[in-house]
Amino acid sequence: MREQGDQMRHAAVATLARALRQREDFFTEWHDGTQDREALTRWGGHSEQH
């Protein structure tokens, strides 16, 4: 019984660690994408003014 509890706890910790890594990757990609969009918006704004 105790071994089964240890296995379940290990699986839960591994799942949580994986979810946290995915969350970090998501926000890194989102931040990079936002910066790209800002540059594109600025470029688009300049082309309209000419």
Distance bins in CASP14 RR format, pairs under 12 A and 6 or more apart:
PFRMAT RR
TARGET T0000
AUTHOR 0000-0000-0000
RMODE 2
METHOD distances of the structure
MODEL  1
1 7 0 0 0 0 0 1 0 0 0 0 0
1 8 0 0 0 0 0 1 0 0 0 0 0
2 8 0 0 0 0 0 1 0 0 0 0 0
2 9 0 0 0 0 0 1 0 0 0 0 0
3 9 0 0 0 0 0 1 0 0 0 0 0
3 10 0 0 0 0 0 1 0 0 0 0 0
4 10 0 0 0 0 0 1 0 0 0 0 0
4 11 0 0 0 0 0 1 0 0 0 0 0
5 11 0 0 0 0 1 0 0 0 0 0 0
5 12 0 0 0 0 1 0 0 0 0 0 0
5 13 0 0 0 0 0 1 0 0 0 0 0
6 12 0 0 0 0 0 1 0 0 0 0 0
6 13 0 0 0 0 0 1 0 0 0 0 0
7 13 0 0 0 0 0 1 0 0 0 0 0
7 14 0 0 0 0 0 1 0 0 0 0 0
8 14 0 0 0 0 0 1 0 0 0 0 0
8 15 0 0 0 0 0 1 0 0 0 0 0
9 15 0 0 0 0 0 1 0 0 0 0 0
9 16 0 0 0 0 0 1 0 0 0 0 0
10 16 0 0 0 0 0 1 0 0 0 0 0
10 17 0 0 0 0 0 1 0 0 0 0 0
11 17 0 0 0 0 0 1 0 0 0 0 0
11 18 0 0 0 0 0 1 0 0 0 0 0
12 18 0 0 0 0 0 1 0 0 0 0 0
12 19 0 0 0 0 0 1 0 0 0 0 0
13 19 0 0 0 0 0 1 0 0 0 0 0
13 20 0 0 0 0 0 1 0 0 0 0 0
14 20 0 0 0 0 0 1 0 0 0 0 0
14 21 0 0 0 0 0 1 0 0 0 0 0
15 21 0 0 0 0 0 1 0 0 0 0 0
15 22 0 0 0 0 0 1 0 0 0 0 0
16 22 0 0 0 0 0 1 0 0 0 0 0
16 23 0 0 0 0 0 1 0 0 0 0 0
17 23 0 0 0 0 0 1 0 0 0 0 0
17 24 0 0 0 0 0 1 0 0 0 0 0
18 24 0 0 0 0 0 1 0 0 0 0 0
18 25 0 0 0 0 0 1 0 0 0 0 0
19 25 0 0 0 0 0 1 0 0 0 0 0
19 26 0 0 0 0 0 1 0 0 0 0 0
20 26 0 0 0 0 0 1 0 0 0 0 0
20 27 0 0 0 0 0 1 0 0 0 0 0
21 27 0 0 0 0 0 1 0 0 0 0 0
21 28 0 0 0 0 0 1 0 0 0 0 0
22 28 0 0 0 0 0 1 0 0 0 0 0
22 29 0 0 0 0 0 1 0 0 0 0 0
23 29 0 0 0 0 0 1 0 0 0 0 0
23 30 0 0 0 0 0 1 0 0 0 0 0
24 30 0 0 0 0 0 1 0 0 0 0 0
24 31 0 0 0 0 0 1 0 0 0 0 0
25 31 0 0 0 0 0 1 0 0 0 0 0
25 32 0 0 0 0 0 1 0 0 0 0 0
26 32 0 0 0 0 0 1 0 0 0 0 0
26 33 0 0 0 0 0 1 0 0 0 0 0
27 33 0 0 0 0 0 1 0 0 0 0 0
27 34 0 0 0 0 0 1 0 0 0 0 0
28 34 0 0 0 0 0 1 0 0 0 0 0
28 35 0 0 0 0 0 1 0 0 0 0 0
29 35 0 0 0 0 0 1 0 0 0 0 0
29 36 0 0 0 0 0 1 0 0 0 0 0
30 36 0 0 0 0 0 1 0 0 0 0 0
30 37 0 0 0 0 0 1 0 0 0 0 0
31 37 0 0 0 0 0 1 0 0 0 0 0
31 38 0 0 0 0 0 1 0 0 0 0 0
32 38 0 0 0 0 0 1 0 0 0 0 0
32 39 0 0 0 0 0 1 0 0 0 0 0
33 39 0 0 0 0 1 0 0 0 0 0 0
33 40 0 0 0 0 1 0 0 0 0 0 0
33 41 0 0 0 0 0 1 0 0 0 0 0
34 40 0 0 0 0 0 1 0 0 0 0 0
34 41 0 0 0 0 0 1 0 0 0 0 0
35 41 0 0 0 0 0 1 0 0 0 0 0
35 42 0 0 0 0 0 1 0 0 0 0 0
36 42 0 0 0 0 0 1 0 0 0 0 0
36 43 0 0 0 0 0 1 0 0 0 0 0
37 43 0 0 0 0 0 1 0 0 0 0 0
37 44 0 0 0 0 0 1 0 0 0 0 0
38 44 0 0 0 0 0 1 0 0 0 0 0
38 45 0 0 0 0 0 1 0 0 0 0 0
39 45 0 0 0 0 0 1 0 0 0 0 0
39 46 0 0 0 0 0 1 0 0 0 0 0
40 46 0 0 0 0 0 1 0 0 0 0 0
40 47 0 0 0 0 0 1 0 0 0 0 0
41 47 0 0 0 0 0 1 0 0 0 0 0
41 48 0 0 0 0 0 1 0 0 0 0 0
42 48 0 0 0 0 0 1 0 0 0 0 0
42 49 0 0 0 0 0 1 0 0 0 0 0
43 49 0 0 0 0 0 1 0 0 0 0 0
43 50 0 0 0 0 0 1 0 0 0 0 0
44 50 0 0 0 0 0 1 0 0 0 0 0
END
